[in-house]
Amino acid sequence: MKLNQVITGCALAAGLMAFAPVQSQALVISNSVVSTMNIKATVYYVNDKNKVVKISVSNKDILKYDGAPKGAKLADWEGDAVIISDNAIWEDLTVDGVLYVSTDEYSDNEIDGNNDSYKYADTGTVEVEYGSDGYIPYYGDSIGDNDYGFDVTGVYTDSGSGSAVKSGYQTESDKFSASSLAGEAYDYEVGYVPVTATASGSGSGKVLY
Amino acid sequence: MRPKIVLLVLLAGLAGITGIVLLKRPASPPPVPATVQEVQAVAPPAAPAIKTEAVAAPVTPAPAPVAVTPVATNPAPVLPVVDTVATNAQHEAAVQAKIDKLQDLQANDDPASLKAILTELGDPDKEVRAVAIEATIQFGDRSAIPVLKDLAATTTDSGEKKALLDAVEFMSLPTMTEVHAARLQSQQ
């Protein structure tokens, strides 16, 4: 191969790499979009030296305690908190009483467009219940029945859209955010303690209309 | 001199003058207003009418009617609006793809994934940067803390600075996993 052909080839490859679109990781299971969920909480307590100690809880703590495989992620699917691994539901945490997110919508609006496209927004209150060993208030249990757990509430905002239907398919997207949650946590070593938390999520995918 | 010769010389002179006058005409066509030439050269074929007028205005101190001509030759001004919508949709799709990718990367624990997340902290889109901060937190590798601190020191966006510093604080805390492991170890 001539040198100028090599250079042209390299330039073309570099150009293609520069303009290569980011591969979308959108996931749809049983025609429902899977939205990645992010939870982080800060638990407060005072130790025996009168010092306020903080402990963090994030997705990986919840996943690790649950024994989820490497690379697994928390997600919302059809209103249930689930663990996704290898693009499939590995565990339904809501069914198993580990994690439950419920919303109470207070205000919403939707603007419809052509070909069944729409955009919506809503806000209300949200409650996030976590019980490391499968005991949450949603099923009438107490978070104190777990080694670790929390029950937090606060205001959420949510927005999303559906594209115009094309060839029988519609692209749905949703973004959820609750940045100032607070409530009580339980730590088997220290008992009930205060906790602040945030929860967010987003997802998009093409569904059969 | 004979009268016939005199007449011939006069006719030849007249023919010469007429020839010169006729030859001169095509060399100097009627002056085309400079505005038309300049505007046609400046205006891109798909430029919106408003933009063309804006370009024509400063170049055209001459009569306006001629300067308007290029506007009529442009495509309907609706096209650029449609293009803008398409561009916005493409931009939104690109942003969503980056967000989806970041949310996948945060579940990993390899250095390459962390590097890819940290790169997105400098994305031009604010939404992508915000998701990258969250992804850095969820990734949970404290080696990212200096990067977050550096960005917090240089950013001019107060909201982003707070988010970066909050991330530093959160990541500096002992995690539930670490606390639990330490307790199990002390029990043994």
Boltz contact constraints between the chains, C-beta under 6 A:
constraints:
  - contact:
      token1: [A, 22]
      token2: [B, 97]
      max_distance: 6.0
  - contact:
      token1: [A, 22]
      token2: [B, 98]
      max_distance: 6.0
  - contact:
      token1: [A, 22]
      token2: [B, 101]
      max_distance: 6.0
  - contact:
      token1: [A, 24]
      token2: [B, 97]
      max_distance: 6.0
  - contact:
      token1: [A, 24]
      token2: [B, 100]
      max_distance: 6.0
  - contact:
      token1: [A, 25]
      token2: [B, 100]
      max_distance: 6.0
  - contact:
      token1: [A, 25]
      token2: [B, 101]
      max_distance: 6.0
  - contact:
      token1: [A, 25]
      token2: [B, 104]
      max_distance: 6.0
  - contact:
      token1: [A, 26]
      token2: [B, 100]
      max_distance: 6.0
  - contact:
      token1: [A, 36]
      token2: [B, 103]
      max_distance: 6.0
  - contact:
      token1: [A, 38]
      token2: [B, 134]
      max_distance: 6.0
  - contact:
      token1: [A, 38]
      token2: [B, 138]
      max_distance: 6.0
  - contact:
      token1: [A, 54]
      token2: [B, 173]
      max_distance: 6.0
  - contact:
      token1: [A, 55]
      token2: [B, 174]
      max_distance: 6.0
  - contact:
      token1: [A, 55]
      token2: [B, 176]
      max_distance: 6.0
  - contact:
      token1: [A, 55]
      token2: [B, 179]
      max_distance: 6.0
  - contact:
      token1: [A, 56]
      token2: [B, 170]
      max_distance: 6.0
  - contact:
      token1: [A, 56]
      token2: [B, 173]
      max_distance: 6.0
  - contact:
      token1: [A, 56]
      token2: [B, 175]
      max_distance: 6.0
  - contact:
      token1: [A, 57]
      token2: [B, 176]
      max_distance: 6.0
  - contact:
      token1: [A, 58]
      token2: [B, 138]
      max_distance: 6.0
  - contact:
      token1: [A, 59]
      token2: [B, 138]
      max_distance: 6.0
  - contact:
      token1: [A, 60]
      token2: [B, 140]
      max_distance: 6.0
  - contact:
      token1: [A, 61]
      token2: [B, 175]
      max_distance: 6.0
  - contact:
      token1: [A, 61]
      token2: [B, 176]
      max_distance: 6.0
  - contact:
      token1: [A, 61]
      token2: [B, 177]
      max_distance: 6.0
  - contact:
      token1: [A, 64]
      token2: [B, 177]
      max_distance: 6.0
  - contact:
      token1: [A, 71]
      token2: [B, 107]
      max_distance: 6.0
  - contact:
      token1: [A, 71]
      token2: [B, 108]
      max_distance: 6.0
  - contact:
      token1: [A, 73]
      token2: [B, 107]
      max_distance: 6.0
  - contact:
      token1: [A, 148]
      token2: [B, 176]
      max_distance: 6.0
  - contact:
      token1: [A, 202]
      token2: [B, 99]
      max_distance: 6.0
  - contact:
      token1: [A, 204]
      token2: [B, 96]
      max_distance: 6.0
